[in-house]
Amino acid sequence: MNRKKPENIIGELSGSIGDLGTFLPYVIGAITIGGMDATGVLFTFGIMYIVTGWYYRIPIPVQPMKVIGAAILVHHLSAGEVAAAGILMGITLLFLAMSGLVEKLARLTPESVTAGIQVGLGISLAILGVNFIRDDLLLGLIVVIGMFFLFSFRKLPVAIIAVVGGTLLAFLIHPELNFPRLAIGFHLPHLVFPEWKDFGRGFTLGYLPQLPLTLTNSVLVTAALAHNLFPDKSSRVNEKNLCISLGLGNLIAVPLGGFVMCHGSGGLAAHHRFGARTGLSVIMIGVFLLLTAVILGPSGVDLLGVIPRAVLGGLLFFSGIDLIKSGEFREKGNSRYAFIITVVLCVAVNPAVGFIAGIALLYLLNKGWGKI
């Protein structure tokens, strides 16, 4: 076996933090606003990252489920209600995998719709990145412009330079900022079991709106993008396996106080964009999160919160651009119209609506029941 060149290890390390722009805001919100236990959240994400990197051998991401993350902020879901949503999601994903329904769904989904969701998600990520940059416009512009020029040097760990350099620059621009005090100790997760009453809001506000997004982005589009970016190394990345890893991961993580997890095409694009080419990258971030949970416990989220949103916005912006590039669709005719409608509705509403509308439009056009 050939040894990895040092620059490849550096690339894996840089790629390992490429998805922090998506990861950190939802995790910090779940802990600080939702009252979830930082040790349990970081510990279970760390374990899931390590197992995912070991099994898939490529940088398949592990992300917080965004709709449920938003529900915590908007509807103030409790830790028990989040756990209930996670249990329901885990059972559903395992059922879809074992029954073969997810594979049938993948076969029935036109390429134009999958590509449309991918491009729509890329646009949404880039817009979110811009919104983060606007939080601290000067810092954000410096980071984005700096990254733009740094990408010309292929061997540079751009994500590491952006995160470390941008964070240090934030302390220079804003001298009122203080580095948090970290309490070192030994911490383990606490068991969390939802009560029956938690399943009501967990089902209606968490599980139901999240499921379509998980099936489209975390399963269908992630599998398609993995085969596009890693055609020779992605044999294990299929719809069934993604459902199994998410199903088992959530059913194991939730009782340990973990947040509901998903994969995601945006995260895969981010890891790849900043240098990740193997599962080692996500194992690296997994080990970091695991050690942060065990050694720092609740103060671990204070350490992660030091990274400014404007810096995370730079990571998100370029990840979104990469996702758009990877979803290019060149077919003409009815498929092109389905692609366009899917992109528009994915950005304007959500990927689930774009998915349904794209398939329906293509079916109607192919039947000759309408014309654009």
C-alpha positions in Angstrom: 0.0 0.0 0.0 1.3 3.4 -1.0 1.9 5.9 1.8 -0.1 9.1 1.6 1.9 12.1 0.6 2.0 14.8 3.3 0.1 17.2 1.1 -2.7 14.7 0.8 -2.9 14.4 4.6 -3.1 18.2 4.8 -5.8 18.2 2.2 -7.8 15.6 4.2 -7.4 17.8 7.3 -8.5 20.9 5.4 -11.5 19.1 3.9 -12.5 17.7 7.3 -13.6 21.2 8.4 -15.1 22.2 5.1 -18.7 21.6 6.2 -18.5 23.6 9.5 -20.6 26.3 7.9 -23.6 23.9 7.8 -22.7 22.0 10.9 -22.0 24.6 13.6 -25.0 27.0 13.4 -27.6 24.2 13.9 -25.5 22.4 16.6 -24.9 25.6 18.5 -28.6 26.6 18.2 -29.7 23.1 19.4 -27.5 23.4 22.5 -27.8 27.1 23.5 -31.5 27.6 22.5 -32.9 24.0 22.5 -31.2 23.1 25.8 -29.7 19.9 24.4 -26.7 18.5 26.2 -23.4 19.6 24.5 -21.6 16.4 25.5 -24.3 14.1 24.1 -24.6 16.1 20.8 -20.8 16.4 20.1 -20.1 12.8 21.3 -22.7 11.2 19.0 -21.7 13.3 16.0 -18.1 12.3 16.6 -18.9 8.6 16.7 -21.2 8.9 13.6 -18.5 10.7 11.6 -15.9 8.0 12.5 -18.1 5.1 11.5 -19.3 6.9 8.3 -15.7 7.6 7.2 -14.6 4.0 8.0 -17.5 2.4 6.1 -18.0 4.6 3.0 -14.2 5.3 2.5 -15.1 8.7 1.0 -16.0 12.0 2.8 -19.7 11.3 3.3 -20.8 14.1 5.7 -22.8 13.9 8.9 -25.0 16.9 9.4 -27.8 18.1 11.8 -31.2 17.7 10.3 -32.0 21.3 9.2 -35.8 21.3 9.4 -35.7 20.0 13.0 -32.9 22.4 13.8 -35.1 25.2 12.6 -38.1 23.8 14.6 -36.0 24.0 17.7 -35.4 27.7 17.1 -38.9 28.6 16.0 -41.1 26.2 17.9 -38.8 25.6 20.9 -38.8 21.8 20.6 -37.6 20.2 23.8 -34.8 17.6 24.0 -37.5 14.9 24.5 -39.4 16.0 21.4 -36.2 16.1 19.3 -35.5 12.5 20.5 -39.0 11.4 19.5 -38.5 12.9 16.0 -35.2 11.1 15.8 -36.6 7.7 16.8 -39.4 8.1 14.2 -37.0 9.1 11.5 -34.6 6.2 12.3 -37.4 3.6 12.2 -38.8 5.0 8.9 -35.4 5.1 7.2 -34.6 1.5 8.2 -38.0 0.4 6.9 -37.5 2.1 3.6 -34.1 0.4 3.2 -35.1 -3.1 4.2 -38.3 -3.0 2.2 -36.5 -1.9 -1.0 -38.8 1.1 -1.3 -36.0 3.6 -1.3 -34.3 1.8 -4.3 -37.6 1.9 -6.2 -37.9 5.6 -5.4 -34.4 6.2 -6.8 -35.1 4.3 -10.0 -38.3 6.3 -10.6 -36.6 9.7 -10.0 -35.6 11.3 -13.3 -32.0 12.5 -13.6 -33.3 16.0 -14.4 -35.1 16.2 -11.0 -32.1 14.9 -9.1 -29.8 17.4 -10.8 -32.4 20.2 -10.2 -32.4 19.5 -6.5 -28.6 19.5 -6.4 -28.4 22.9 -8.2 -31.2 24.3 -6.1 -29.5 23.3 -2.9 -26.2 24.8 -4.2 -27.9 28.1 -4.8 -29.5 28.0 -1.3 -26.2 27.3 0.3 -24.5 30.1 -1.5 -27.3 32.5 -0.5 -27.0 31.4 3.1 -23.3 32.0 2.9 -23.8 35.5 1.7 -26.3 36.1 4.6 -23.6 34.9 7.1 -21.0 37.1 5.5 -23.3 40.2 5.9 -23.2 39.6 9.7 -19.6 41.1 9.6 -19.2 42.4 6.1 -15.6 43.6 6.3 -14.4 40.3 7.8 -16.5 38.2 5.4 -15.3 40.0 2.3 -11.6 39.7 3.4 -12.1 35.9 4.0 -14.0 35.3 0.7 -11.6 37.4 -1.4 -8.6 35.7 0.3 -10.1 32.2 -0.4 -10.7 33.2 -4.0 -6.9 33.8 -4.5 -5.8 30.9 -2.3 -7.7 28.4 -4.5 -5.1 29.0 -7.2 -2.5 27.2 -5.0 -3.8 23.6 -5.0 -1.7 22.3 -2.2 -2.8 25.0 0.3 -5.3 23.9 3.0 -7.7 26.7 2.2 -10.3 25.8 4.8 -7.8 25.7 7.6 -6.3 29.1 6.6 -9.8 30.6 6.3 -11.0 29.3 9.7 -7.9 30.0 11.7 -6.9 33.2 9.9 -10.5 34.5 9.8 -11.0 33.8 13.5 -7.7 35.6 14.5 -8.6 38.5 12.2 -12.0 38.8 14.0 -10.2 39.3 17.3 -8.1 42.0 15.7 -11.0 43.8 14.1 -13.1 43.4 17.3 -10.9 43.8 20.3 -13.9 43.6 22.6 -14.1 39.9 21.8 -12.9 37.5 24.5 -11.7 33.9 24.1 -14.0 31.6 26.3 -12.8 29.9 29.4 -12.7 26.2 28.8 -13.3 23.7 31.7 -11.2 20.6 31.2 -12.6 17.4 32.7 -14.1 14.0 31.8 -17.6 14.0 30.4 -19.9 11.3 29.1 -23.4 11.6 27.5 -26.5 11.3 29.6 -29.4 9.0 28.5 -32.4 10.7 27.1 -35.7 8.9 26.6 -38.8 10.7 25.2 -42.1 10.5 27.0 -45.3 9.6 25.1 -46.4 13.2 25.0 -43.1 14.2 23.2 -44.2 12.2 20.1 -47.0 14.6 19.3 -45.0 17.8 18.6 -42.0 15.7 17.6 -44.0 14.0 14.8 -45.9 17.1 13.5 -43.2 19.8 13.8 -40.0 17.7 13.4 -40.5 14.3 11.7 -43.1 15.2 9.0 -41.5 18.3 7.5 -38.0 16.8 7.7 -38.7 13.4 6.0 -39.0 14.7 2.4 -35.8 16.7 2.7 -34.0 13.8 4.1 -35.1 11.4 1.3 -34.2 13.9 -1.4 -31.0 15.6 -0.2 -29.5 13.1 2.3 -30.3 10.0 0.2 -31.0 10.5 -3.5 -28.9 13.5 -4.2 -26.0 12.5 -1.9 -25.8 9.1 -3.7 -25.8 10.8 -7.1 -23.2 13.3 -6.2 -20.9 10.7 -4.6 -20.9 8.7 -7.9 -20.2 11.9 -9.8 -17.3 13.0 -7.6 -15.9 9.6 -6.7 -16.8 7.2 -9.6 -14.2 4.6 -8.7 -14.6 4.7 -4.9 -18.3 5.1 -4.2 -19.6 1.6 -4.6 -20.8 1.5 -1.0 -22.7 4.8 -1.4 -26.2 3.8 -2.5 -29.7 4.7 -1.4 -30.2 1.6 0.7 -26.9 1.9 2.6 -27.4 5.7 3.2 -30.8 4.9 4.7 -29.4 2.1 6.9 -26.5 4.3 8.2 -28.9 7.2 9.0 -31.5 4.9 10.5 -29.1 3.1 12.8 -27.2 6.2 13.6 -30.2 8.1 14.8 -31.6 5.2 16.8 -28.3 4.9 18.6 -27.5 8.6 19.0 -30.9 9.8 20.2 -30.9 7.9 23.5 -27.4 9.2 24.2 -28.7 12.8 24.0 -27.6 13.3 20.4 -29.1 15.5 17.8 -31.0 14.1 14.8 -28.5 13.4 12.0 -28.5 13.2 8.2 -26.0 13.1 5.3 -26.2 15.8 2.7 -25.0 16.7 -0.8 -23.9 20.2 0.3 -21.7 18.7 3.0 -20.2 16.2 0.5 -19.4 19.1 -1.9 -17.9 21.1 0.9 -15.6 18.3 2.1 -14.5 17.7 -1.5 -14.1 21.4 -2.3 -11.6 21.9 0.5 -9.4 18.9 -0.2 -11.1 15.7 1.2 -10.7 12.7 -1.0 -11.1 9.7 1.4 -13.0 8.8 4.6 -9.9 9.8 6.6 -11.1 13.4 6.5 -14.4 12.8 8.2 -12.7 10.4 10.7 -10.5 13.4 11.6 -13.4 15.7 12.4 -15.1 12.8 14.2 -12.1 12.3 16.5 -12.0 16.0 17.2 -15.7 16.2 18.1 -15.4 13.1 20.2 -12.4 14.4 22.2 -14.0 17.8 22.5 -17.1 16.2 24.0 -15.2 14.0 26.5 -12.6 16.5 27.5 -14.5 19.8 27.4 -18.1 18.7 27.8 -20.5 21.7 27.9 -17.7 24.2 27.3 -16.9 22.5 24.0 -19.6 24.4 22.3 -18.0 27.7 23.5 -14.8 26.6 21.7 -16.6 25.9 18.4 -18.6 29.1 18.8 -15.4 31.2 18.5 -15.4 30.8 14.7 -17.3 33.8 13.3 -20.4 33.3 11.2 -18.8 35.5 8.5 -16.0 33.0 8.2 -18.5 30.1 8.0 -20.3 32.0 5.3 -17.2 31.9 3.1 -17.1 28.1 3.4 -20.8 27.9 2.6 -20.5 30.2 -0.4 -17.8 28.2 -2.2 -19.4 24.9 -1.2 -22.7 26.1 -2.8 -20.8 27.1 -6.0 -19.3 23.6 -6.2 -22.6 22.0 -5.7 -24.1 24.0 -8.6 -21.2 23.1 -10.9 -21.6 19.4 -10.1 -25.3 19.5 -10.9 -25.0 20.7 -14.5 -27.7 19.3 -16.7 -27.4 19.6 -20.5 -30.3 17.6 -21.9 -33.0 19.5 -23.8 -36.7 19.2 -24.3 -39.1 18.2 -21.5 -36.3 17.1 -19.2 -34.8 20.6 -19.3 -38.1 22.2 -18.2 -38.4 19.7 -15.3 -34.9 20.6 -14.3 -35.6 24.3 -14.3 -38.9 24.0 -12.4 -37.2 21.8 -9.8 -34.4 24.3 -9.3 -36.7 27.3 -8.9 -39.1 25.6 -6.4 -36.2 24.0 -4.5 -34.8 27.5 -3.9 -38.2 29.4 -3.5 -39.9 26.8 -1.4 -38.0 23.6 -0.4 -36.4 20.5 -2.1 -39.5 18.3 -1.4 -41.8 20.6 -3.3 -39.3 20.8 -6.2 -39.0 17.0 -6.2 -42.7 16.4 -6.5 -43.3 19.3 -9.0 -40.4 18.2 -11.2 -41.6 14.6 -11.5 -45.2 15.7 -12.0 -44.3 18.2 -14.7 -42.1 15.8 -16.6 -44.8 13.1 -16.5 -47.5 15.5 -17.9 -45.2 16.9 -20.6 -44.2 13.4 -21.7 -47.8 12.4 -21.9 -48.5 15.4 -24.1 -51.0 16.8 -21.6 -49.4 20.2 -21.5 -46.8 22.3 -23.2 -44.3 25.0 -22.2 
